[in-house]
């Protein structure tokens, strides 16, 4: 069933066309990725579909009796609520029914009611009708569901009483997404849902959305996320939309094949046009061939000329040069404690970085990854310990918040002031590599979009020619093609790089080591992200319990057998077993409900009472299973 569609949807502001003739179709249960360059109109299209923006022409059709939910970042949150109150508010209707059930139950215990058969029958029917509605809407599981989804987004019982007004922007976005998932709309419109999520939460969200019963339309720059979820890809390019079957990887392969075919068709037509034009020029003035020449000219005039296939406007190939190479030992960390304002976030005994290393630092949000990078470059002090810098080490730092930029400077001056000895022509040439052309160079930094600021910061870093790059979320705000260009440049980089990123595809391509930071120390994986996942899976299937290590340690995982985990872990088998029990119990509940509707049961008081008792037992069992599953996810 088609739940959402558009026909010839167009939006223009004056003569500026944003999107044009958009044909989109979303079937029930489908997962569609919406991709395109920054500024292509992806977010605009989602807001139009959500009813938050107007459109110039065309139609939007939504199936009857379907609900639509849009991830509106921090919108819709009541700042004076606690986290639990905000999540609880999603089920306001259920809570009203629950209160009504309690009120009717009290009436049924009143002697004036239960001693009067007619009154009792009337109240009992009212209670049963409300109970069925309460049950059908998930009334017996909604608190367990709240806990499960809040835990998935990193909010635990200790956080439930925190006021929303005290949360960070990222936490508010996560809570808004949690509320949206709790509401379970038939159609989910998600605009960059992976922003502000750490890798563990990303994995949880992917698994949750893969099992989501409704239809999903996603805008995301996370290629792992799109590969695991998307069944179809719609690309907006040059205001138009094109449909591709498969996930993001399949889309890139098919897009390249289509482009090559378009080039061949265009070249063939250009060859045909040239031959026709030459024939006409030679034969039009000759009496014996004039008619044939005129016929060819008519053919040429009627020909539907193909546009020259254009390559998407994206960052051109870039190279991070090294002016002077460092020594073999680049950085040494000895008994360090990293934190802010005297509060230790994590500590590690000893760690060495060597020339040529490409190390990704991962871990939950708030563990101190960005703080660690700022400590390396001297923005923040160590709480204790020592960092040793090797011979000729020159650091180049990419700050995800771009705090080192001057808001009132132009793009040109922001780069030129950092390299005043360079010619303007060379500065403009560098800016051109990062898509700043003509008047773009005179934009104020404060007026730039997130993607433009990211590209300007990368341009500054490129000209620095440092031999050691310290990168904090370098792919944030970049479109998918620009990310690929950056990855290629960093893979070819001859220096050393330490970076923090939540982009798993980026980590997999660039990193040669992965350091997972936890409160208990560091665990080092000598390999890429795929290798890290392989080792994680092995650890989850290993011994369930091992006494926790009290001292902080650096643990290295390479090709050797997986060491025993340092924390209590739950095996995949245990989780799968519980999930299977949940599924089976839900099936039993559906079967009992179906049995209740049979005439032989509906009209038989004894059968009806037995089924009702069986249903209550199953609901209690399901609630316990959901609670157990939620606790194991922590």
Secondary structure, DSSP 8 states (H G I E B T S, - for coil): -EEEEEEEEEEEETTEEEEEEEEEEEETT-EEEEE-STTSSHHHHHHHHTTSS--SEEEEEE-TT--EEE--TTTT--TTSBHHHHHHGGGHHHHHHHHHHHHHHHHHTSHHHHTSHHHHHHHHHHHHHHHHHHHHTTTTTHHHHHHHHHHHTT--GGGTT-BGGGS-HHHHHHHHHHHHHHHT-SEEEEESTTTT--HHHHHHHHHHHHT-SSEEEEE-S-HHHHHHH-SEEEEEETTEEEEEESSHHHHHHHHHHHHHHHHHHHHHHHHHHHHHHHHHHHHTTSGGGHHHHHHHHHHHHH--------------------SS---SEEEEEEEEEEEETTEEEEEEEEEEEETT-EEEEE--TTSSHHHHHHHHTTSS--SEEEEEE-TT--EEEE-TT-TTS-TTSBHHHHHHGGGTTS-HHHHHHHHHHTT--GGGGGSBGGG--HHHHHHHHHHHHHHH--SEEEEESTTTT--HHHHHHHHHHHHH--SEEEEE---HHHHHHH-SEEEEEETTEEEEESS-HHHHHHHHHHHHTS-S------S-EEEEESSS-----SS----HHHHHHHHHHHHHHHHHHHHHHHHHTSHHHHT-HHHHHHHHHHHHHHHHHHHHHHHHHHHHH-
